[in-house]
Amino acid sequence: MSHPRIRPAAAIGFGLVHVAALGILVLDFTWWGVALCVASYYLRMFAITAGFHRYFSHRTYQLGRVSQFLMAFLGQTAAQKGVLWWAAHHRHHHRYSDMPEDIHSPKQRGFWWSHMGWILAEDYEKADYARIPDFAKYPELRWLDSNQFLATMVYALFMFFAFGWTGLFYGYFLATVLLWHGTFTINSVMHVFGRRVYATKDDSRNSMIFALVTMGEGWHNNHHHYPGSAAQGFHWWQIDPSYYLLWIGEKVGLVKGLRRVPEKIKVAGLRAFDEAIDAASKNVHDRLDQLTARWEELRANARASAHHAIEDLEAKRVRASERLEALQADYAAAYAAAKSRAGAAADEKVAKLRKDIEEARAQLAELLARLIEAAEAALSVPSGLPA
């Protein structure tokens, strides 16, 4: 599929900010500068994830009009164009995710186009306010959107006057470049790499690593399955800092109507995740079946040879089999409890048992392989171990 034309001015500006970020090489290295960069990155990442995405694009909670404007202003310091432009294009993405109409799908136009090419394209320069009438009705947001560089210029000046050259190069230029690419990974990387828990119509995926990089946006497959939730981490182990801060905001009265994940969605996710684990473990299951069948062929003659090593390994195999059976019984009970009584403790027990079962299967497979090797050596028969 052909790409729309890149706007030269946008590409030049984009490149110059990357070059300016290299200004840190001229300055003396300082951990204060690193700390300033990290703080500037995550402050504005929150405004993108919790503001541009979860509030303006999906309306998963409510803000007062002043708080709404301040969130939009802070988000525009990230230099990702105007708030209405961003949210309107994101709504379009959800409607056509990974379909030919999706303007930043790696499936349709390639990885690098989805990562950053599309945001520089001339065809997508204007915001379609018809896609976002609920927020386009506010004149202050339309004014801010039409002055897309104002907030980021004010932020750059603030960083310079407050923290000097370190503030400008570490706190603004370097942090902005990292913020761009951190945000863009959700369009590109999270439609190519990661785990699919839900069978959505697109190729969205989940990743703990990118959830940490983007304050929770890495649970992208969760989000595409149920975009109406302010939380994108559906379970306690799915870290989602943006949601935690919104939850605190709700407690102090700044945020209202924070929309949660319905319990039926969580349970469906547990079931889907369990199926994904089983699919990933299919090779282990098949190998266990093959090893068990081979051992049954050899066991009688090998044990009759009275090799101590074989007897010892057989005892270990029996214990490993019994442990696996017990774990699977515990898992079935814990999974049933998690479905009927959702909560962190129930989810944690299910996750731990899943891990223990996989470890037990691997241990049993290893013991069976050792048994077969010892038996075949004792009986002087050709190796029948599965590859």
C-alpha positions in Angstrom: 0.0 0.0 0.0 1.4 3.4 -0.9 2.1 6.0 1.7 0.8 9.6 1.8 3.3 12.3 1.2 5.4 13.4 4.2 5.2 17.1 4.9 8.8 18.5 4.6 8.4 21.1 7.4 7.1 18.5 9.8 10.0 16.1 8.9 12.6 18.8 9.3 11.2 19.9 12.7 11.0 16.3 13.9 14.7 15.8 12.8 15.9 19.0 14.4 14.5 18.0 17.8 16.4 14.7 17.6 19.6 16.6 16.8 19.0 19.1 19.6 18.6 16.1 22.0 22.3 15.3 21.2 23.1 18.6 23.0 23.5 16.6 26.2 26.8 15.4 24.8 28.1 19.0 24.9 27.1 19.3 28.6 28.8 17.7 31.5 27.1 14.4 32.4 24.9 14.9 35.5 22.6 12.5 37.4 20.5 15.6 38.1 20.0 15.9 34.3 19.0 12.2 34.1 16.5 12.6 36.9 15.1 15.7 35.3 14.7 13.9 32.0 12.9 10.9 33.6 10.6 13.2 35.6 9.8 15.3 32.5 9.2 12.1 30.5 6.7 10.5 32.9 4.9 13.8 33.7 4.0 14.3 30.1 3.5 10.6 29.4 0.8 10.7 32.1 -0.8 13.6 30.2 -0.8 11.6 27.0 -2.0 8.2 28.4 -4.4 9.4 31.1 -5.4 12.7 29.3 -5.2 12.5 25.4 -5.9 8.7 25.4 -8.1 7.6 28.3 -10.0 10.9 28.8 -10.2 12.8 25.4 -10.3 9.7 23.2 -12.4 7.3 25.3 -14.1 9.4 28.0 -13.4 6.8 30.7 -13.7 9.4 33.5 -14.9 13.0 34.0 -13.0 16.2 34.7 -14.1 19.7 35.5 -13.7 22.2 32.7 -10.6 23.8 34.2 -8.9 20.5 34.9 -9.8 19.4 31.4 -8.0 22.4 29.9 -5.0 21.9 32.1 -4.7 18.2 31.1 -5.0 19.2 27.5 -2.3 21.9 27.9 0.1 19.5 29.7 -0.5 16.9 27.0 0.4 19.4 24.2 3.8 20.0 25.9 4.6 16.5 24.6 4.6 18.0 21.0 2.3 15.4 19.6 0.1 18.0 17.9 -3.2 19.3 19.2 -5.4 17.5 21.7 -8.5 17.4 19.4 -6.3 16.2 16.5 -4.8 13.4 18.6 -8.1 12.2 20.0 -10.0 12.4 16.7 -7.3 10.3 14.9 -7.3 7.8 17.8 -11.0 7.3 17.6 -10.6 6.7 13.9 -7.9 4.1 14.7 -10.2 2.2 17.0 -12.9 2.1 14.4 -10.6 0.7 11.7 -7.8 -0.9 13.7 -5.4 -2.8 11.4 -7.9 -2.5 8.5 -7.0 -0.7 5.2 -8.5 2.6 6.6 -6.2 2.6 9.7 -3.7 5.3 9.1 -1.0 3.9 11.4 -1.3 0.1 11.1 2.0 -1.8 10.7 0.0 -4.6 9.0 -1.2 -2.2 6.3 1.8 0.2 5.7 4.8 -1.2 7.6 6.4 -0.8 10.9 8.2 2.5 10.5 5.2 4.2 8.9 3.1 3.1 11.9 5.7 4.2 14.3 6.3 7.8 13.1 5.8 8.3 9.4 2.0 8.8 9.7 2.3 11.7 12.1 4.4 13.6 9.6 2.0 13.0 6.7 0.5 15.9 4.9 -2.9 14.1 4.4 -3.4 13.8 8.2 -2.5 17.4 9.1 -6.0 18.6 10.0 -8.2 17.5 12.8 -11.7 16.2 11.9 -13.8 17.8 14.6 -16.8 15.7 13.4 -15.1 12.7 15.0 -14.9 14.5 18.4 -17.9 16.8 18.8 -18.1 16.2 22.5 -14.9 18.1 23.1 -14.7 20.2 20.0 -17.7 22.2 21.4 -15.3 23.8 24.0 -13.8 27.0 22.4 -10.7 26.9 24.7 -9.9 23.4 23.5 -10.3 24.4 19.8 -8.0 27.4 20.4 -5.4 25.2 22.1 -5.7 22.6 19.3 -5.2 25.3 16.6 -2.1 26.6 18.5 -0.4 23.2 18.8 3.1 24.4 19.4 2.2 27.0 22.1 2.2 24.6 25.1 5.4 22.8 24.2 7.2 26.2 23.6 6.1 27.5 27.0 7.3 24.2 28.6 10.7 24.4 26.9 11.1 28.0 28.1 10.1 27.0 31.6 12.7 24.2 31.7 15.4 26.6 30.5 14.6 29.4 33.0 14.1 27.0 35.9 17.0 24.6 35.3 19.3 26.3 32.7 20.8 24.4 29.8 20.4 21.1 31.7 16.7 21.7 31.9 16.5 22.6 28.2 18.5 19.7 26.8 17.8 16.9 29.3 14.4 18.0 30.6 13.0 19.1 27.3 14.8 17.9 24.1 16.0 14.5 25.2 12.8 13.8 27.2 10.6 14.8 24.3 12.4 12.5 21.9 12.1 9.6 24.3 8.5 10.5 24.9 7.8 10.5 21.2 9.2 7.1 20.6 7.8 5.7 23.9 4.3 6.8 22.8 4.7 5.6 19.2 5.6 2.1 20.2 2.0 1.5 21.0 1.0 2.1 17.4 3.9 0.0 16.0 5.5 -2.5 18.4 2.3 -3.4 20.3 0.7 -4.5 17.0 3.6 -6.8 16.2 5.2 -8.1 19.3 3.8 -9.3 22.6 1.0 -11.7 23.8 -2.5 -11.8 22.6 -5.0 -12.6 25.4 -8.2 -11.6 23.6 -9.1 -12.5 20.1 -9.7 -8.9 18.9 -10.3 -8.0 15.2 -6.8 -6.5 15.1 -3.3 -7.5 16.0 -3.1 -5.7 19.3 -0.9 -7.3 22.0 0.1 -7.0 25.6 3.6 -6.4 27.1 4.7 -5.7 30.6 7.9 -4.0 29.4 6.0 -1.5 27.3 3.4 -1.0 30.1 6.3 0.2 32.3 7.6 2.4 29.4 4.2 4.0 28.8 2.6 4.0 32.2 0.2 1.2 31.5 -0.5 1.5 27.7 1.4 -1.7 27.1 -1.7 -3.7 27.9 -2.8 -2.9 24.4 -4.7 -6.1 23.6 -6.7 -5.6 26.8 -7.5 -2.0 25.8 -8.7 -3.0 22.3 -10.9 -5.7 23.7 -12.6 -3.3 26.2 -11.6 0.3 25.5 -14.3 1.7 27.8 -12.2 1.1 31.0 -9.9 3.7 32.5 -7.7 0.8 33.6 -5.8 -1.0 30.9 -4.2 -3.5 33.3 -7.1 -5.7 34.0 -5.5 -7.8 36.8 -3.4 -6.9 39.8 -0.1 -8.1 38.2 -0.7 -5.9 35.1 1.0 -2.8 36.2 -0.9 0.4 35.2 0.6 3.6 36.8 -1.7 5.9 34.9 -4.8 4.2 36.4 -3.3 4.3 39.9 -2.9 8.1 39.6 -6.4 8.5 38.3 -7.7 6.3 41.2 -5.9 8.7 43.6 -7.4 11.6 41.7 -10.9 10.1 42.3 -10.2 9.7 46.0 -9.3 13.4 46.4 -12.2 14.6 44.2 -10.4 15.7 41.0 -11.6 12.8 39.0 -15.2 11.6 38.8 -16.9 8.6 37.2 -13.8 6.5 36.8 -14.9 3.5 34.8 -13.6 0.1 35.9 -13.2 -3.2 34.1 -16.4 -5.4 34.5 -15.7 -8.6 36.4 -17.0 -10.7 33.4 -14.2 -9.2 31.3 -11.6 -10.1 33.9 -12.8 -13.7 34.1 -12.9 -14.0 30.3 -9.3 -12.7 30.3 -8.2 -15.3 32.8 -9.8 -18.0 30.7 -8.2 -16.7 27.5 -4.8 -16.4 29.2 -5.0 -19.9 30.5 -5.8 -21.1 26.9 -2.8 -19.1 25.6 -0.6 -20.8 28.3 -1.9 -24.2 27.2 -1.2 -23.4 23.5 2.3 -22.2 24.3 2.9 -25.4 26.3 1.6 -27.8 23.6 5.1 -28.9 22.7 5.7 -29.8 26.3 2.5 -31.8 26.5 3.3 -33.6 23.3 6.8 -34.4 24.4 5.5 -35.7 27.8 3.1 -38.0 26.0 5.9 -39.3 23.7 8.3 -39.8 26.6 5.7 -41.6 28.7 4.8 -44.0 25.9 8.5 -44.7 25.3 9.1 -45.3 29.0 6.2 -47.8 29.1 7.9 -49.8 26.4 11.2 -50.0 28.2 10.2 -50.0 31.9 9.6 -53.7 32.6 12.9 -54.9 31.0 14.9 -52.0 32.4 13.7 -52.5 35.9 14.2 -56.2 35.7 17.9 -55.4 35.1 17.8 -54.0 38.7 19.9 -50.9 38.0 19.9 -48.8 41.1 20.0 -45.5 39.1 16.9 -46.5 37.2 15.1 -47.4 40.4 16.0 -44.0 41.9 14.9 -42.1 38.8 11.6 -44.1 38.6 10.8 -43.1 42.2 11.5 -39.4 41.3 9.3 -39.8 38.3 6.4 -41.1 40.3 6.7 -38.3 42.8 6.9 -35.7 40.0 3.7 -37.2 38.4 1.9 -37.1 41.7 2.9 -33.5 42.3 1.7 -32.5 38.8 -1.7 -34.2 39.4 -2.1 -32.4 42.8 -1.2 -29.0 41.3 -3.7 -29.5 38.4 -6.4 -30.3 41.0 -5.5 -27.2 43.0 -5.5 -25.1 39.9 -9.0 -26.3 38.9 -10.3 -25.3 42.3 -8.5 -22.0 42.4 -9.7 -21.1 38.9 -13.3 -21.8 39.9 -12.8 -19.6 42.9 -11.4 -16.8 40.8 -14.4 -16.9 38.6 -16.9 -16.7 41.4 -14.9 -14.4 43.7 -12.7 -12.0 41.9 -9.9 -10.3 43.8 -6.2 -9.9 44.0 -5.7 -12.9 46.3 -7.6 -15.3 44.0 -5.9 -14.0 40.9 -2.5 -14.3 42.5 -3.1 -17.9 43.5 -4.2 -18.8 39.9 -1.2 -17.2 38.4 1.2 -18.9 40.9 -0.3 -22.3 40.3 0.0 -21.8 36.5 3.7 -21.2 36.9 4.1 -24.2 39.3 2.3 -26.5 36.8 4.6 -25.5 34.0 7.7 -26.1 36.2 6.3 -29.5 37.2 5.7 -30.5 33.6 9.2 -29.5 32.6 10.7 -31.4 35.6 8.7 -34.5 34.7 9.8 -34.3 31.1 13.4 -34.1 32.2 13.1 -37.1 34.5 11.4 -39.2 31.7 14.2 -38.3 29.3 16.9 -39.4 31.8 15.0 -42.6 32.5 14.7 -43.5 28.9 18.4 -42.8 28.2 19.4 -44.9 31.2 17.1 -47.8 30.1 18.2 -47.7 26.5 21.9 -47.8 27.6 21.2 -50.7 30.0 19.3 -52.7 27.3 21.6 -51.6 24.5 18.7 -50.5 22.2 18.8 -47.7 19.7 17.7 -44.3 21.1 14.0 -43.6 20.7 13.9 -40.2 22.4 11.7 -37.7 20.6 13.5 -34.7 19.3 
